[in-house]
């Protein structure tokens, strides 16, 4: 009786999986960053298509050890802290003034995050360098795109409003994961070159929050290279204290303004107007700090005229105003356990992971409008990039998906 071997079919499945994987990572690494600058809608098309290709690739050529990866993720305190934060946000739909938009937003966030986690846990054990280099190449193309738009704007050509700022935010989110991809393969010189290009573009555009975020990431990277465990512990503790101190600082800000400037906070202009608006909202409805006003209240409330136009849309204020002390506690726990997981990553990779998280959090604390899905999708792509870098380190103990759960 004739016997047929399964080897040709297995080889064909492996080849097809590699092709689909290459296309998927190219869409995420090369196309999505520039798409975030030129057209945010294009990124919302590229991301699900790329994720679908990567998951089909993982189905055709399954990786070994998927069970241990899922168990490690399920045992991660950071993952459970994020789940608690999301569950409290879902519960706040009962008292938010905007339940339908809030539910839609939470559903989109959940689908985006779960897609990123699925890609990370099903990634192959040894990542190809040719695929890994797509991420820094994509960031380099993004920086070039930003420079071209900035140059066109300087020459008086028509540039869509907000496109340059959107590109700067995308660069701040994706720069350190791309540097981690280069460092994972020992290309430290090219990683530093990429950082210098990013800093130069941020400085040229005069984008303050992006410049500060990159400088914070660079500082964390520098300290983490010397002592990663102490660095992540101190940075995590600082951010946790900042989260819990936010309402206290806001409540004291009018008094501090009278003592230091001998004037009302709102009369100082600039960013002081936003601080004054936040302080007024906190002081006049202090009991609601326990539960918050519900998810999506800040953005929708400002657009609907229910909140002052000067209301800040930064993450620190949104957490307290929308989710209250319980949401802030869950967010602080996510940060603390997340940085603790970073300390258990490999010494070569951990500094870039710490710099990525520090840069993203700094940007979230300083910039407005980062609660939109563009920002969430960029963070998901950054997490996938970091997951790819973690799986590219041969003869090392790679961090599991639980190490990326804080994203």
KEFIKOL-370998 format. One record per residue (C-alpha): residue in one letter; x, y, z. Coordinates in steps of 0.02 Angstrom, whole numbers, plus 50000, padded with zeros to 5 digits. Layout:
! residues N
AXYZ/...
! end
This chain:
! residues 407
X500005000050000/X500665017049955/X501095028750099/X501045047450086/X502145058650190/X501495074150277/X503175083050256/X502725092850097/X501105098750173/X501995103750335/X503325113050237/X501975121950136/X501075126850296/X502685133350372/X503105143350216/X501355150650211/X501455154950396/X503115163950371/X502425173650224/X500865179050318/X501915183450470/X503085194050365/X501625203450286/X500775205950454/X502315212850540/X502695223850389/X500945231350401/X501165234650587/X502955240650584/X503125249550417/X501395255650368/X500485258950532/X501675272150606/X501655283050451/X499785279950433/X499545287350606/X500345303250539/X499515304250369/X497815296850409/X497215289550574/X495845279850485/X497145270150386/X497915263750547/X496235257150606/X496185246750446/X497985241050453/X497975235450634/X496565222450626/X497155216050457/X498935213950521/X498335205350681/X497245193550580/X498715188850468/X499825185650620/X498515174850706/X498205164750547/X500095162450535/X500135156050714/X498725143950673/X499655136850522/X501285134950617/X500855133850803/X502185137550932/X502625126051074/X502385131351254/X500785141151227/X500045134051386/X501455140051500/X501375157251421/X499515158651456/X499755152251635/X501135165051663/X499985178751600/X498555172751710/X499705172551862/X500345190151833/X499815202951965/X499985216751835/X498735207951722/X497475206251863/X497695224451912/X497305229551732/X495785217951733/X495195226151895/X495395243451819/X494425238351664/X493055229951769/X492835245751873/X492745256051714/X491385244351649/X490435245951814/X490515264951802/X489395263751648/X487955262551772/X488165280751824/X489075289151680/X488075302351584/X488665294251422/X488375275451441/X488255270951256/X489835280051196/X490735273951352/X490255255851319/X490805257351138/X492465264551190/X492785250851319/X492345237451192/X493585244651067/X494945245551200/X494625227551253/X494665221051074/X496265230651035/X497135224651193/X496585206551174/X497185206450993/X498905212651047/X499015199751187/X498515185851067/X499905190950946/X501195191651087/X500795174851166/X500715165850998/X502325173350929/X503635160750878/X505035156850997/X506485163450893/X506045179250799/X506875182250632/X508035197250627/X507325202450458/X505605203950537/X506255212250693/X507165226050597/X505515231150518/X505055240550679/X506565252450685/X506435254750496/X504615259550520/X505065272350653/X506425279550540/X505125281250401/X503955289550526/X505285302250574/X505605305850390/X503735308250362/X503635320350508/X505105330350442/X504305331350270/X502655337450342/X503545349950453/X504575356450307/X503005358050200/X502155367650340/X503655379250356/X503555382750169/X501745387750184/X501025372350100/X499365365650160/X499565352450296/X498055345150384/X497915351750560/X498545339950694/X499475328250577/X501205333550635/X500705332050818/X499955314950785/X501595309350706/X502585316050854/X501495306150976/X501695290450871/X503575292750872/X503635294951062/X502635278851086/X503585268150961/X505375274750974/X505985265251127/X505185248551074/X506095250550908/X507715254051001/X507395238351103/X507235228450943/X508955234650887/X509745231951057/X509055214151065/X510155210250914/X511645219750982/X511415235050869/X511665247851009/X512465260850898/X510985260950779/X509805261950928/X510675277750989/X510625285050814/X508745282050807/X508535290750975/X509535305950916/X508445307250761/X506875306550868/X507495319950988/X508025331150844/X506315329850761/X505385333350924/X506485348450959/X506295355150782/X504395354350794/X504385362150967/X503225348651035/X503495350551223/X502615334951291/X503455323551163/X505165331051200/X504905328851387/X504285310951363/X505815306451260/X506985314451388/X506135305051530/X506295288851431/X508125292451398/X508435295951583/X507585279851636/X508555270251503/X510205277451564/X509885272951746/X509145255951704/X510695250751608/X511685252551770/X510405245751894/X508755240351818/X507945233551976/X508235249352077/X507725260451931/X506065251951899/X505695251752086/X506035270352107/X505125275351947/X503625264651991/X503555271952167/X503655289752098/X502215286951977/X501135278752110/X501415293452228/X501015305552087/X499375296652049/X498785297252230/X499405315052258/X498465322252108/X496845327452197/X497825334352345/X498915344952233/X497405351152137/X496505355652298/X498015365352361/X498405374052195/X497275389352223/X498065392452392/X499815390252323/X499425402552182/X498865415852308/X500415413352414/X501675412852271/X500925423752135/X499725434352242/X498365431252113/X496965419352072/X497515403651982/X496345406251834/X497005423851804/X498775417651770/X498305411151598/X499115396951499/X499105379851580/X498615387651747/X496865389951677/X496705371151654/X497365367951829/X496105380451898/X494685371651806/X495245354751871/X495385361452049/X493645368852039/X492895352551979/X493775342652115/X493345354552259/X491525357252213/X491115338752200/X492325330452320/X491165316152373/X491155309652194/X493025306352210/X492545289652286/X491655282752132/X492055295351996/X490815302051869/X490955287351750/X491975282651599/X492095294751452/X491415309251556/X492835321551528/X492955321351339/X491085319751308/X490685332251445/X491815345651370/X491135342651195/X489335343551259/X489645359351360/X489345350751528/X491135354251584/X492175370051561/X493135371251398/X494745373051499/X494515355951581/X496155346351560/X496095330151462/X497665322351534/X497675304851606/X497975309651787/X496425320551796/X495355308851691/X495735294051804/X495165303151960/X493685312351885/X492985297451789/X493455282551899/X493765290052070/X494895283252206/X494545265052164/X495035267651983/X496585277352036/X497065263252155/X496875250352016/X497905261251898/X499265263352030/X499285244552060/X499465241651873/X500955253351866/X501775245952021/X501605227751970/X502025232051790/X503685239951836/X504015225151951/X503805213551802/X505045223951703/X506365220651836/X506245202051799/X506585203851614/X508295200451537/X509645213551576/X509875218051392/X508025220651359/X507345227251524/X508055245151510/X507165248051345/X505555240751413/X505665252551564/X506045267451451/X504555263151340/X503335262651485/X504045278351566/X503945287951401/X502145282551369/X501585287051545/X502445303951538/X501585307751375/X499905302351447/X500145313751597/X500615328951493/X499665327951328/X497835329651288/X496745318251184/X497735302351220/X496165293151272/X495665291551090/X495825275050998/X497315281250897/X498335281951056/X497695264951116/X498125256850949/X499875264350950/X500185257451124/X499585240351065/X500815240950919/X502195246051041/X501775231051150/X501865219351000/X503535227050952/X504205224151127/X503535206351124/X504445203150960/X506055210051033/X505885199051188/X505715183651078/X507245187850975/X508545185251112/X509395168751084/X510105158651228/X509245169651356/X507725168451467/X506435178751377/X505075187951473/X503345180851451/X501815190351398/X501495194451581/X502985206151575/X502045216651447/X500365216351538/X500565233951609/X500405240851433/
! end
